[in-house]
Structures are given as C-alpha cells and as structure tokens.
C-alpha cells in the first residue's frame, strides 16, 4: 500500500473520530491497519503455498462458486446413497 492510502485512511479515521476510543493518533492507527493488510496478504500467500495452490489477486478461480457448490452437493448425495445402501446389507462375517 502506498503513502497516499495511509494518509486517506488516517483522514477517514479522523473524520469518524475512531482514534478517540483507543486514544491513539489517527496516523498511527492508519499505519497499523496498513501493516495488517500487508501481513494478511503475506499470510494468504503462505496458506496458498502450504496447500499447493496459487491464486492471482482479484481473479476468481476457473470454477464459479455455483459450480463448486454443485460438485460438493453431488459428493454429499453420493455419500448419503452409499450410507443408505450399506444399511440394507448384512454385516460381513469374517
């Protein structure tokens, strides 16, 4: 994030008197929040690395949320049918 963003954030904090509750100057709060955003971005990159995926900022994955939800529901349905089928079978004797 750039200096202009931090200045505008400090101005916004000041406009709404958000610094009063913590008795912390608006520019310090703005700098802190800017730092939080940077750390969060780094953390999400570490998470992506851990899971072996790479997401581009501002770009949705190829599968839409609806497509992903449909896939999840199909998996659930298959598991439910498998559980129901197993209830009708006699247990295996070894």
Number of C-alpha atoms within 10 A of each C-alpha: 9 7 10 9 13 21 15 13 19 21 15 14 18 17 11 9 12 16 18 12 7 9 8 11 15 23 18 13 19 22 17 13 15 18 14 12 13 12 12 12 13 12 12 13 16 13 13 13 12 9 9 8 9 13 12 8 7 6 7 10 10 7 9 10 11 9 11 11 12 12 12 12 12 12 12 12 12 12 12 12 12 11 11 11 10 11 10 8 8 7 8 5 4 3
